């Protein structure tokens, strides 16, 4: 495989990767909106779409690593920036800028995923506190759970008159 073919193949892979990570970023924003607006059905649909996309990204990552190992004749995983320098030593800028764009998008996805996780945690805490009130427990105590033999969370305090009613 000549150098231009290698550069074109890697460029194509990076562009596909960027497209998929861009799609993931959009899904994460949609997920945030669905979480914020408590749209359960949309959350389930987005989770399924996200799962499929993450599998495709994993497959693309494997394909990219196999390509880099074959081109660089290496048995180890290769850092992309290092591979770019070896594949295109005369003019690595185009590939390096694609790599930087990919890194930037990945950081955006990571940040949005953290935000979504915080929203999920807050919703879960609200739900747990609401259930504690319905059980006649102190909501603050509801967050202090222990785990039984079956691995299920159990409250430290027993049922009260509200749960018996």
Backbone as CSV, one residue per row, in Angstrom:
resi,resn,N_x,N_y,N_z,CA_x,CA_y,CA_z,C_x,C_y,C_z
1,UNK,0.861,-1.173,0.000,0.000,0.000,0.000,0.910,1.239,0.000
2,UNK,0.690,2.109,-0.964,1.532,3.309,-1.030,1.075,4.367,-0.021
3,UNK,1.915,5.379,0.176,1.657,6.390,1.208,0.346,7.135,0.994
4,UNK,0.029,7.476,-0.239,-1.204,8.219,-0.504,-2.436,7.377,-0.189
5,UNK,-2.370,6.100,-0.488,-3.482,5.196,-0.176,-3.663,5.096,1.335
6,UNK,-2.557,5.009,2.071,-2.618,4.957,3.535,-3.240,6.234,4.098
7,UNK,-2.800,7.375,3.577,-3.313,8.664,4.056,-4.806,8.778,3.777
8,UNK,-5.219,8.403,2.568,-6.640,8.468,2.208,-7.479,7.527,3.062
9,UNK,-6.966,6.327,3.301,-7.710,5.356,4.123,-7.869,5.880,5.553
10,UNK,-6.802,6.420,6.119,-6.875,6.937,7.486,-7.777,8.166,7.545
11,UNK,-7.703,9.015,6.549,-8.564,10.194,6.491,-10.038,9.788,6.444
12,UNK,-10.349,8.786,5.656,-11.722,8.292,5.549,-12.195,7.739,6.893
13,UNK,-11.332,6.977,7.550,-11.700,6.421,8.862,-11.935,7.534,9.873
14,UNK,-11.063,8.535,9.881,-11.216,9.642,10.827,-12.504,10.414,10.565
15,UNK,-12.829,10.633,9.308,-14.070,11.339,8.973,-15.299,10.526,9.410
16,UNK,-15.253,9.212,9.217,-16.355,8.365,9.686,-16.475,8.442,11.204
17,UNK,-15.335,8.412,11.864,-15.307,8.492,13.323,-15.898,9.827,13.782
18,UNK,-15.501,10.907,13.137,-16.018,12.237,13.473,-17.528,12.287,13.258
19,UNK,-17.997,11.729,12.155,-19.443,11.714,11.885,-20.199,10.972,12.984
20,UNK,-19.669,9.831,13.395,-20.354,9.047,14.417,-20.307,9.725,15.787
21,UNK,-19.190,10.344,16.120,-19.097,11.037,17.404,-19.979,12.289,17.385
22,UNK,-20.104,12.932,16.238,-21.025,14.067,16.108,-22.454,13.610,16.352
23,UNK,-22.810,12.472,15.788,-24.141,11.908,16.008,-24.346,11.582,17.485
24,UNK,-23.313,11.033,18.130,-23.401,10.737,19.565,-23.615,12.022,20.362
25,UNK,-22.916,13.067,20.007,-23.073,14.350,20.681,-24.509,14.857,20.561
26,UNK,-25.076,14.731,19.383,-26.466,15.149,19.165,-27.427,14.295,19.992
27,UNK,-27.166,12.984,20.054,-28.008,12.097,20.860,-27.931,12.455,22.343
28,UNK,-26.749,12.799,22.805,-26.595,13.164,24.212,-27.355,14.452,24.539
29,UNK,-27.374,15.384,23.610,-28.152,16.609,23.816,-29.654,16.306,23.823
30,UNK,-30.073,15.423,22.927,-31.479,15.007,22.912,-31.826,14.279,24.207
31,UNK,-30.906,13.466,24.682,-31.122,12.739,25.930,-31.275,13.727,27.091
32,UNK,-30.446,14.754,27.107,-30.551,15.764,28.160,-31.939,16.405,28.156
33,UNK,-32.398,16.775,26.973,-33.721,17.387,26.852,-34.809,16.426,27.326
34,UNK,-34.703,15.167,26.936,-35.692,14.171,27.344,-35.650,13.953,28.854
35,UNK,-34.455,13.931,29.431,-34.328,13.782,30.879,-34.908,14.991,31.598
36,UNK,-34.581,16.157,31.108,-35.070,17.402,31.720,-36.591,17.466,31.691
37,UNK,-37.174,17.011,30.568,-38.622,17.092,30.388,-39.348,15.816,30.814
38,UNK,-38.634,14.871,31.410,-39.205,13.605,31.896,-39.978,12.854,30.811
39,UNK,-39.381,12.714,29.647,-40.000,12.003,28.526,-39.464,10.569,28.489
40,UNK,-40.084,9.714,29.274,-39.589,8.355,29.483,-39.451,7.556,28.187
41,UNK,-40.455,7.604,27.327,-40.396,6.824,26.083,-39.242,7.281,25.198
42,UNK,-39.041,8.585,25.127,-37.941,9.101,24.308,-36.588,8.719,24.915
43,UNK,-36.510,8.705,26.237,-35.261,8.309,26.899,-34.911,6.871,26.535
44,UNK,-35.898,5.997,26.554,-35.671,4.589,26.197,-35.214,4.473,24.750
45,UNK,-35.881,5.181,23.854,-35.513,5.148,22.429,-34.088,5.671,22.229
46,UNK,-33.749,6.774,22.877,-32.414,7.352,22.742,-31.348,6.422,23.315
47,UNK,-31.669,5.746,24.406,-30.725,4.801,25.003,-30.424,3.659,24.030
48,UNK,-31.448,3.195,23.329,-31.244,2.135,22.335,-30.394,2.637,21.173
49,UNK,-30.693,3.836,20.691,-29.913,4.426,19.603,-28.463,4.626,20.027
50,UNK,-28.290,5.095,21.256,-26.948,5.328,21.779,-26.168,4.021,21.866
51,UNK,-26.821,2.970,22.302,-26.174,1.666,22.418,-25.678,1.170,21.059
52,UNK,-26.533,1.289,20.049,-26.154,0.871,18.695,-24.977,1.709,18.187
53,UNK,-25.044,3.005,18.417,-23.987,3.901,17.968,-22.671,3.613,18.687
54,UNK,-22.731,3.353,19.978,-21.507,3.045,20.724,-20.865,1.748,20.246
55,UNK,-21.689,0.777,19.870,-21.139,-0.469,19.313,-20.466,-0.194,17.974
56,UNK,-21.081,0.656,17.159,-20.488,1.016,15.869,-19.169,1.767,16.073
57,UNK,-19.133,2.643,17.070,-17.893,3.364,17.374,-16.799,2.402,17.842
58,UNK,-17.186,1.430,18.637,-16.210,0.440,19.099,-15.662,-0.351,17.910
59,UNK,-16.544,-0.759,17.017,-16.111,-1.485,15.817,-15.171,-0.631,14.966
60,UNK,-15.485,0.636,14.825,-14.636,1.537,14.045,-13.270,1.702,14.711
61,UNK,-13.257,1.787,16.030,-11.995,1.896,16.764,-11.138,0.645,16.539
62,UNK,-11.767,-0.517,16.570,-11.042,-1.773,16.334,-10.493,-1.787,14.908
63,UNK,-11.327,-1.414,13.944,-10.900,-1.355,12.548,-9.711,-0.407,12.381
64,UNK,-9.788,0.743,13.030,-8.724,1.735,12.930,-7.423,1.201,13.529
65,UNK,-7.506,0.559,14.696,-6.309,-0.004,15.324,-5.702,-1.116,14.464
66,UNK,-6.551,-1.957,13.877,-6.048,-3.014,13.004,-5.343,-2.417,11.790
67,UNK,-5.926,-1.367,11.213,-5.316,-0.689,10.074,-3.953,-0.116,10.466
68,UNK,-3.914,0.583,11.599,-2.657,1.209,12.028,-1.591,0.156,12.322
69,UNK,-1.979,-0.946,12.961,-1.016,-2.011,13.232,-0.492,-2.633,11.940
70,UNK,-1.374,-2.808,10.969,-0.934,-3.413,9.713,-0.032,-2.468,8.922
71,UNK,-0.359,-1.194,8.927,0.432,-0.213,8.189,1.787,0.017,8.855
72,UNK,1.787,0.055,10.181,3.019,0.336,10.914,3.747,-0.939,11.331
73,UNK,3.189,-2.100,10.973,3.751,-3.398,11.308,4.082,-3.453,12.811
74,UNK,3.014,-3.365,13.596,3.149,-3.376,15.053,2.074,-4.281,15.639
75,UNK,2.416,-4.946,16.738,1.444,-5.799,17.425,0.710,-5.054,18.530
76,UNK,1.147,-3.847,18.845,0.571,-3.091,19.942,-0.394,-2.032,19.426
77,UNK,-1.283,-1.573,20.321,-2.138,-0.444,19.968,-1.252,0.781,19.781
78,UNK,-1.586,1.547,18.775,-0.759,2.686,18.391,-1.531,3.966,18.645
79,UNK,-0.866,4.952,19.233,-1.477,6.265,19.403,-1.672,6.888,18.026
80,UNK,-2.839,7.464,17.828,-3.190,8.003,16.522,-2.237,9.095,16.066
81,UNK,-1.901,10.032,16.931,-1.003,11.128,16.542,0.361,10.596,16.114
82,UNK,0.855,9.589,16.822,2.138,8.973,16.466,2.039,8.301,15.111
83,UNK,0.939,7.595,14.882,0.745,6.911,13.605,0.665,7.916,12.462
84,UNK,-0.016,9.023,12.685,-0.147,10.046,11.643,1.225,10.577,11.257
85,UNK,2.071,10.830,12.235,3.426,11.335,11.967,4.219,10.334,11.114
86,UNK,3.992,9.037,11.348,4.727,8.017,10.589,4.118,7.790,9.202
87,UNK,2.792,7.888,9.101,2.126,7.633,7.823,2.285,8.820,6.871
88,UNK,2.212,10.021,7.415,2.288,11.221,6.572,3.352,12.175,7.108
89,UNK,4.634,11.781,7.066,5.671,12.625,7.665,5.866,13.973,6.948
90,UNK,5.602,14.021,5.632,5.806,15.258,4.870,4.735,16.300,5.193
91,UNK,3.481,15.857,5.312,2.387,16.794,5.527,1.307,16.149,6.417
92,UNK,1.559,16.108,7.718,0.601,15.461,8.618,-0.561,16.366,9.048
93,UNK,-0.522,17.651,8.682,-1.481,18.626,9.219,-2.945,18.265,8.980
94,UNK,-3.288,17.814,7.797,-4.696,17.502,7.505,-5.199,16.390,8.426
95,UNK,-4.393,15.345,8.576,-4.796,14.235,9.446,-4.768,14.650,10.921
96,UNK,-3.781,15.445,11.298,-3.706,15.907,12.693,-4.884,16.806,13.042
97,UNK,-5.347,17.618,12.095,-6.505,18.479,12.382,-7.774,17.643,12.518
98,UNK,-7.897,16.580,11.730,-9.036,15.667,11.905,-8.968,15.004,13.278
99,UNK,-7.779,14.612,13.681,-7.593,13.995,14.991,-7.960,14.980,16.105
100,UNK,-7.563,16.229,15.973,-7.907,17.248,16.978,-9.417,17.485,17.029
101,UNK,-10.060,17.501,15.867,-11.516,17.660,15.823,-12.201,16.505,16.536
102,UNK,-11.693,15.303,16.302,-12.244,14.113,16.953,-12.070,14.201,18.479
103,UNK,-10.900,14.627,18.930,-10.662,14.779,20.368,-11.604,15.809,20.977
104,UNK,-11.794,16.913,20.284,-12.675,17.976,20.778,-14.108,17.460,20.919
105,UNK,-14.583,16.729,19.908,-15.930,16.157,19.963,-16.055,15.131,21.084
106,UNK,-15.024,14.333,21.266,-15.052,13.323,22.337,-15.138,13.997,23.705
107,UNK,-14.419,15.093,23.888,-14.488,15.834,25.158,-15.884,16.408,25.371
108,UNK,-16.497,16.919,24.288,-17.866,17.437,24.389,-18.816,16.332,24.827
109,UNK,-18.687,15.160,24.205,-19.554,14.031,24.553,-19.348,13.632,26.009
110,UNK,-18.113,13.584,26.444,-17.822,13.217,27.827,-18.481,14.205,28.787
111,UNK,-18.336,15.486,28.499,-18.919,16.517,29.364,-20.442,16.407,29.394
112,UNK,-21.071,16.243,28.218,-22.529,16.142,28.166,-23.011,14.879,28.859
113,UNK,-22.264,13.799,28.726,-22.631,12.554,29.387,-22.565,12.721,30.906
114,UNK,-21.576,13.459,31.403,-21.495,13.738,32.837,-22.698,14.559,33.291
115,UNK,-23.072,15.560,32.503,-24.237,16.389,32.843,-25.489,15.521,32.887
116,UNK,-25.658,14.661,31.891,-26.817,13.771,31.866,-26.825,12.852,33.082
117,UNK,-25.658,12.380,33.475,-25.560,11.532,34.659,-25.969,12.271,35.923
118,UNK,-25.610,13.546,36.006,-26.011,14.355,37.161,-27.524,14.514,37.186
119,UNK,-28.119,14.769,36.022,-29.580,14.913,35.945,-30.252,13.609,36.381
120,UNK,-29.740,12.492,35.915,-30.299,11.189,36.301,-30.175,10.995,37.815
121,UNK,-29.011,11.334,38.372,-28.812,11.198,39.813,-29.772,12.055,40.616
122,UNK,-29.989,13.293,40.156,-30.920,14.180,40.857,-32.350,13.660,40.765
123,UNK,-32.733,13.168,39.588,-34.077,12.587,39.435,-34.248,11.373,40.345
124,UNK,-33.217,10.539,40.417,-33.268,9.348,41.268,-33.399,9.749,42.736
125,UNK,-32.644,10.762,43.142,-32.712,11.228,44.519,-34.106,11.778,44.836
126,UNK,-34.680,12.526,43.920,-36.027,13.061,44.109,-37.036,11.919,44.257
127,UNK,-36.905,10.914,43.391,-37.801,9.760,43.452,-37.639,9.011,44.771
128,UNK,-36.404,8.794,45.186,-36.150,8.101,46.459,-36.734,8.881,47.636
129,UNK,-36.555,10.191,47.618,-37.106,11.016,48.705,-38.630,10.964,48.709
130,UNK,-39.230,11.006,47.523,-40.692,10.925,47.431,-41.198,9.594,47.965
131,UNK,-40.521,8.499,47.602,-40.906,7.185,48.110,-40.740,7.105,49.623
132,UNK,-39.700,7.727,50.136,-39.489,7.724,51.588,-40.632,8.423,52.297
133,UNK,-41.069,9.531,51.744,-42.190,10.258,52.343,-43.439,9.390,52.326
134,UNK,-43.683,8.711,51.204,-44.850,7.838,51.106,-44.767,6.673,52.084
135,UNK,-43.558,6.245,52.394,-43.365,5.160,53.354,-43.373,5.668,54.790
136,UNK,-43.456,6.981,54.957,-43.454,7.568,56.281,-42.078,7.675,56.893
137,UNK,-41.080,7.703,56.054,-39.704,7.804,56.527,-39.196,9.228,56.341
138,UNK,-38.152,9.516,57.032,-37.456,10.779,56.854,-36.734,10.709,55.507
139,UNK,-36.962,11.653,54.591,-36.290,11.602,53.282,-34.768,11.572,53.387
140,UNK,-34.207,12.229,54.381,-32.758,12.213,54.554,-32.280,10.812,54.899
141,UNK,-33.072,10.097,55.663,-32.714,8.725,56.039,-32.887,7.771,54.863
142,UNK,-33.721,8.148,53.917,-33.975,7.266,52.773,-32.740,7.096,51.912
143,UNK,-31.862,8.084,51.949,-30.650,7.977,51.147,-29.596,7.125,51.840
144,UNK,-29.809,6.759,53.099,-28.882,5.920,53.831,-29.375,4.481,53.756
145,UNK,-29.013,3.823,52.688,-29.492,2.467,52.463,-28.407,1.460,52.819
146,UNK,-28.856,0.293,53.226,-27.954,-0.834,53.414,-28.391,-1.915,52.432
147,UNK,-27.541,-2.898,52.235,-27.861,-3.945,51.282,-28.030,-5.275,51.992
148,UNK,-29.118,-5.960,51.666,-29.418,-7.251,52.266,-28.660,-8.375,51.596
149,UNK,-28.945,-9.599,52.045,-28.270,-10.776,51.497,-28.507,-10.966,50.017
150,UNK,-29.672,-10.504,49.563,-29.999,-10.677,48.145,-29.440,-9.550,47.277
151,UNK,-28.687,-8.622,47.883,-28.089,-7.538,47.131,-29.011,-6.365,46.883
152,UNK,-30.232,-6.440,47.399,-31.193,-5.356,47.219,-31.037,-4.322,48.329
153,UNK,-31.244,-3.058,47.970,-31.158,-1.985,48.956,-32.316,-2.082,49.929
154,UNK,-32.018,-1.871,51.197,-33.043,-1.892,52.237,-32.880,-0.640,53.083
155,UNK,-33.977,-0.077,53.489,-33.942,1.104,54.347,-33.598,0.694,55.762
156,UNK,-32.937,1.586,56.498,-32.596,1.313,57.886,-33.809,1.368,58.804
157,UNK,-34.780,2.203,58.443,-35.946,2.320,59.319,-37.102,1.484,58.806
158,UNK,-37.925,1.045,59.676,-39.050,0.183,59.305,-40.217,0.957,58.754
159,UNK,-41.256,0.270,58.344,-42.431,0.939,57.791,-43.173,1.706,58.872
160,UNK,-43.855,2.733,58.428,-44.647,3.532,59.360,-46.121,3.412,59.008
161,UNK,-46.901,4.209,59.659,-48.340,4.117,59.485,-48.784,4.463,58.064
162,UNK,-48.014,5.283,57.337,-48.439,5.611,55.967,-48.390,4.394,55.056
163,UNK,-47.361,3.542,55.249,-47.269,2.368,54.396,-48.246,1.279,54.795
164,UNK,-48.728,1.327,56.031,-49.698,0.330,56.493,-51.096,0.695,56.054
165,UNK,-51.310,1.950,55.741,-52.656,2.423,55.409,-53.148,1.889,54.095
